[in-house]
Amino acid sequence: MVAVRTADGLVDDLRRLASELETQDLRSGRLTASQTSQTRDRLVRIIRSYLIPRLTNPEAPLSVVFAGPTGSGKSTLVNSLSGLEVSETGPIRPTTKGPVILASERARHQFESVGGVDCEVVTGRAPILSHVALVDTPDIDSTLTEHRVMAEILIDCADVVVMVTSALRYADLVPWEVLRRVKAAGTPLIFVLNRVNRGSSGAITDFASRLSEAGVEGDIIAVPEHHVEVGTHSVPALAVRELGRRLVGLTRDRGRYQQEIFHRVIDSTITQISDLTDQVERDRVWVEDIDAGIRSAFEDKAQALDLSALITGLEMSKVPEGGRWRLRRWRRTNRLKSRDLAEFESTLRGRLITLVESDLRSIILRKGELGIVGGTVEGAAHDVHLITGRAIDGWFDIVRREADGTDKRDRYLAAAVLISAALGAGGRRPAEILFGPDSEVLTNRVRLQLLDRLQVTYTQTAAHLCESLRLVSGEGEADELQSRLTGVVVRSHFADA
């Protein structure tokens, strides 16, 4: 029987939709933590590993995925339903190290790989395997990431998810996270509360109440606790009769049921993709606003720096009034050696770097109120020391070249005096003596060269911050994806049983 007949072009539309969605960079500085990219990848997987196979191979058995936490009894239930003991059970957890799928020999090749996950397929002749494949997954709360990922992929590719938990563990957090995942996908759910005894009968009522509060639909099947002999990996057939009856019942009107599941999943998938593209557009506007705010905060920032307080440690005697010989004596008294200038520059360099770094970090932290946090701040501030140091070293080279035009014996003193004057310290008189009547013009020019170089540090830091936020797809890409979605929606409404 054909479960879902494809509308013309629907398979091609879905393939193109998956390809275009896969190329979208849906991250943003604000949404990376909410795993937007993982959601995108999951939706691509559902399209390629569930929707398209259901259209191209509608007679494939229903994929019934058993999911649950460690020790919930998934493997025991699978063994009991099939009459086979192939999924190992035991006290050492997790027992199921990889997916084990029980299917008919005819369907073996269809389940050797599911959603890119290699599976161990065991075939049997149990009546239930004529129309369904039973998928035993690794524990969803496994401490091994690869086990959790495998379980999630198989859940995404399921026709039915049997959520197995126990009377002692139904309130655990992880299974409820998986429930929300299944609910979002639109996949039907069957709940099994395993190992129920007389003392835990109230757990059924409480579990049902929790499901209702969470807005999750699905009946609860209670499996009573049984004593299992050592070496036995199943429970009596009577214990799983209701679960088996429920699964077999799904196959009686298989065509209608598969059509209903298909439309539920495709409608949910389209809704989630549409929500993602809407979020991309909102984040694009958000990033543009943050971008403008950052650039505004850093614009002309160097002009506001107070540089005069940085000059300390350069001791010079007061310039005397009077004749030329007194000025010559002052110059001889205050002459510096190369190492004196180098020490002065090194001290000033450290203070300038500290000043700029402190100012940059204060700006970045203020911008953090708008959403820039964590690694973005550290990434932007990481190279500030290096960039600022290079800017200052280049400025010292400029000052030394200007000082080379003075008397050779005075060039180190001239460089120190010009640095001090450019930073607004030391007064104008020493510079006039060493550089002549145009010293004020020279001092202003050298000061502007320093401020320009420091402004480069601010500008590069702002650019780094903005680049860190440019993680949202460009304008127009989301519109194209929405257009592709529209085509899928229209065609999917014409897919019939």
N, C-alpha and C positions, 0 to 999 in steps of 0.2 A: 504494500500500500504506500502511496506517495503521501508523506505527511505534510510537506509544504511545497507547492508548485511555485517556482520562481516567476515573478513578474519580469517582463522583458528588461534586461539591463540591470536588475537589482544586484546580482552578484558582482558585475563590473563596477557598479556604483560603490558597493561596499569595499571592494578592493582599492579603488581610488581614494575613498574616504580614509581607509586605514593608512595608506601611503602618505596622504597629505597631513593627517593627524600626527603621524610618526615624525615628520620633518618639522613640526611646529615646536619652537622653544617656548614652552608655556611657563617657564619659571619667572619669578621676579624677586627682588630683594625682600619683599614682604611675604611672599607665598612659598619660598623654598622650604621653610620649616613645616608647612602643612602638606608636604609631599605631593605637590601638584604634578610634578613630572611622573611620579609613580602611578598616579591616577590615570594620566595620559597613556602610559605604557599598558596598564591593565585594560583600558578600553580598546586599545589596538589589539591586544591578545584576544579579547572576547569576540571582536569582529572576525579575526582570522582563524581562531581555533574553535569557535562555537557557531557563530551565525553563518559564515560561509560554508562550513562543512554540513550544517543542517540543511542548507539549500541545495548543495550539490550531491549530498548522499542522504536523502530523507528517510531511507529504510534502515539506517544504522540503529542499533539497539539504544534504548535510553541509557544515558550515563548516570548511574546512581552513586553519588560520592558520599562516603561515610567520613565525617570529620568530627574531631573532638579532642579534648585534652588528654594528657598522659594518663594511662590507666583507666580510661572511661569504658573500655570494652569493645572498641570498634572491630578489632580483628576477630574477636569471639563471635560477634553478631554476623560478620561476613561469612565466617566458616559455618555457622549454624544455618544460615539461610541457604547456602549452596550445597550443604551436605559434604563439603570438602574441608580438610584441615590443612590449608596451604599458607595462611597468614599466621606467622608465629606469635604466640602469646606467652606471657610470663611475667614474673615479678620484676625483672630487670627492665627498666624503661630508659629511652623509648625502644620498643621492640621492633616496630615497623620502621626500617631504615630507609625505605624507598617505596614508591607506589606499587601496590600489587593489585592487579585487575583480574577478576574472574569473569570470563566471557565464554561464549560458544566458540567452537573451532572456526565456524564461518566468519565470525567477527574479529578473530585474533588480530589480523593485520591493521584493523582500524584503531586499535588501542595500544600498539607498541610504542607510540609516541603521542602524547597529549599536550598541546600547548608548548611544544619544545622540550617536554620532560620525558625522558626514557622510562618506560614502565615495564615491570615484569608481568607478563600475561600468562595466566593459568587457565586452561580450558576445561570444561566439564559438560556433562549432559543433564544437569539439574534442570527441571522444567522452567524455573524462574530465569535461567540464562538464555532462554529462547528469545526473549524480548528486551532484556535489560543486561547491563554489565555492572557488576558490583566493584566499586573502586575503594580500596582500603588505603588511606593516606597516612603519612607520618603525623605525629602529634602536632597540633596547631600551637601548643605552648612549649615546643621543644626548645632547648637551650641552643641548638644548632640552627643558625640562620638558614642554611640550605634546606633543612627539613621544613621549616615554616614556609619558605618560598614555594617549595614543591606543593605543599598542601594548598596554599592560596591559589596557585595556578590551576590545579585540578578542580578546585571549587568554582573558579571562574568559567570553567569549561563544562560544568555539570548541567544536566537536564533536571535533576532533583538533588537536593542536598539533605542527607540524613544527619542531623546534628545530634551526636551522642554525648551524653554527660551522665553523671551518676547522682544519686540522691545526696551525696556528700559534697559534690563539686559544681552543682548547677549555677552557683552564684559567682564563680570565678570570673575575673575580668576578661581574660583573653577570649573565651568562647563568645562573649557578648560583642566584642569587637568584630569577630568573624560574622556574627549574625547581622550586624549593621552592613557589612560588606555584601553579604548575600542579598539582603533586603534591597540595597541600592541597585544590584544587578537585575532584580526582578525574578530571580530563580525561586521556584517553589521549595518550601521547607517542610520536612517532617522531623519532629522532635522525639527523641528516645531518651527517657529517663531510666537508666539501667540500674540494676541491683537494688530494686525497691523491696523493702521488707516491712513487716508490721510496724516497726518503730519509725519508719520514714515515710509513711503514707501521706503525712501533711506536706511533704516536699512537692507533691504533684500540684496541690492547690497553690502553694507559694510560687512555684515555677510558672504556672499559668498566669498568675497575677503579674509577675514580673514581665512576662512576654506581652501581656495586654498593655501595661504601662509604657513599654518600649515601642508600641505600635507594630509589633511583629505578629503576623498571622501564621497559624499552623497548629495542628492537633498534637497532643502529647500522647505517646504510646509508652506505657509503663512495662518494663521487662522485669519480672520478679527475680530476686536473688536465688541462685542455685549453687549447691555444693558441686564443684567440679573436681573430678579425680585428677591426681597428678599425671601429667602426660596427655590429658585431654584438653583440646582447645576449642570446645564448642559446648553449648548448652542444649538441653532437650528441645526437640522441634516444637513442642507445645509452648515453650517460653517465647519463641519468635513468630508464632503463628499469626498474631495480629499484624505485625510488621510485614511479614511476607504477604498476607492478604491485601494490605494496603498497596504494596508495590505491584503485585499482579493486577490489582484493580486499575492501575494507571494504564495498563496495556490493552484493556478491553476496548476502549475507544481511542486507540493510539493516535490515529490521524488527528482527531480533534484536540487531543491533549497536547501533541507536539506543536500544533498550530498555535494553541493558546500560549505555550511556553515561549515559542519563537517570537510572537508579537510582544509579549511582556518584556523579554530581554532586549529586543531591538528598540522598543519605545524607551526603556530605561537608559539604554546606551546613548541614544540620540539626545535625550534630555541632559545627560551628564556631559556630553561633548558640547552641547549648546551652552551649558552653564560655564564650562571652562573657557569657551571663546568669549563669552560676555565678561568673564573675570579678566581675560587678557586685555580687553579694551579698557576696562576700568583701571587696570594697573598701568596701562600705557599713559593714560591721563595723569595718574598719580605720579609716575616717574617724571613726566614732563614738569609737573609742579615742583617736585623735589629738586630736579635739575636746575630750574630757574632760581629756586631759593638758595641752593648751594653757590651757584655762580655769583649771585648778588652778594652773599655774605663774604666771599673771598675777593670781590672786586676792589681794587685800590687799597687792599688791606695793609700793605707795607707802608703806605703813607701815614698811617696812624701809629706806627711804632715809636716808642720813646727811646731814642738811641743815646741821648746825652749821658744817662746814668751809667752807661757801660764803661766809660773811660775812667779807669782808676789805675794807679800803679805807674803812670808815666810822670815822673817827678822832673820838673824844669824850674829853674830860677826865674824870677820875674824879669820881664824885659825892661832894661833901664831906659830912662829918658836921657837924651844928650847926643853926643857926637858919634861919628862913625867908629872910632876906636873902642867905645864902650859896647857897641853892638857886636863888633868882632870878638871882643872878650866873652860876651854872652854866648856867642855861637861856639867858641872853643870850649867853654865850660860845660855846655849841654850836649856836645857831640856824642853820638851813639856808635857802638860797634854793630857789626852784622848780627851777632848773637843777641844783642840787646833788642834790636828790632824784631828778630824772630820770636823772642820770648814775649814781647809786647803783642805781636800779631797772634800768637798762639792763645794767649789769655783772652784777647778780644774775640777771637774766632769761637772759642768755647762758649763765651757769654752770648754771642749773637745766635749761635745754634740753639742754645737753651731758650733764649727769648722767643725765637720763631717757633720752635717745637711746642712750647707751652701755649703760645697763642693759637697755633693750628689745632692742638688737641682740644682747647676750650671751644673753638668753633665747631669742631666735629661732634663733640659731645652735645652741644646745643642743637645741632642738626639731628642728633639722635632722637630728640623728642618727636621728630617727624617720621621716624621709622628706621633710621640708619643705626644699626646696632652690631655688636659682636664682631665677627670676622671682617665686616666691611670697614669698621673703624680701624682695626689693627692693620688691615691691608693698606689702607690709605696712609697711615702714619709710619709705616714700616721704613720707607725710603726717604723720609723727611730729613733725617740726619745727613745722609749722603748728598742729597740735592742741595741742601743749605750750605754744607761744607764746600761744595764745588763752586757755588755762587760767590761765597766770601773769598775763597782762594783766588778766583778770577779777578775779583775787585782789588785785592792786594797787589796783584800783578800790574793792574792799571795804575795804582797809586805809585808803585816803585818806578814805573816808566816816567811818570810826571816828575818824580823827584830826581831822576837822572839828569834833568835839565838844569839842576842847581850845581853849585860848587861840589866837586867830587868828594871833598872832605865833609860836606854837610848832607850828603844824600840820605843817609839813614835817619838823621834827625829830621830832615825835610819830610821824609815819608811818614814818620810818626806824627809830626805836626799837622800834616795834611789830613791824616786819618782822624786826628782829634778834632780838627776844625770842621771836617765834613760831618762828624757826629754831633756837632754843636757844643763841643767842650774846648777849653783852652784859650778861648778868646780869639780875636782877629789879628792882634799885633804880631805874634810869632810867624803866622803865615805871610803877613806883609813883608817882614824882614827877609824871609827865605825865598818868596816867590814874586815879590815886587808888587806894583800897583794893581795888577790884574788878579791878585790872589783871591779876592772875593768871588769873582766870576769862576775861577778854577775850582774853588771850594764847593760852590753850588753845583757845578757840573759833576764833580766827583761824587757828591752826595746823591744826586739824582741817579748816577750810574749804580750806586749801591742799592738804592731803593728799587730800581728797575730789576736788578738781579734777585733781590729778595721777593719781589712780586712774582717772578717766575716760579719760585718755590710754592707760593700760594696758588698760583694758577695751575701748576702741574698737580698739586694735591687735590684741588677741586675737580680737575679732569679725571683723576683716578677715582674719586668718589662717584662721579657721575657715570663713569664707565662701569663701575661695580654694580650700578643699578640698572644698566641697560641690558637686562636679561629677558625682556618681553619681546615677543615677535613684532616685527615692524608693522606699521599701519597698512592695512589692506589684506594681510595674510589671514587674519581672523575672518574678514568679510568673505574671502574665497572659501574658507572652510564652512562657514554658515551656508553659503550657496550650495556647496556639495551636500550638506545635511538636508537641505530642502528637497533635493532630488531623491535622496534615500527615503525620506518620509513619504513622499508621493508614491514612489514605486512600492514601498513596503505595504501600503494599504491595499495593494492589488494582489498580494501573495495570498493564495487560498489553499484550502485543503483539497 
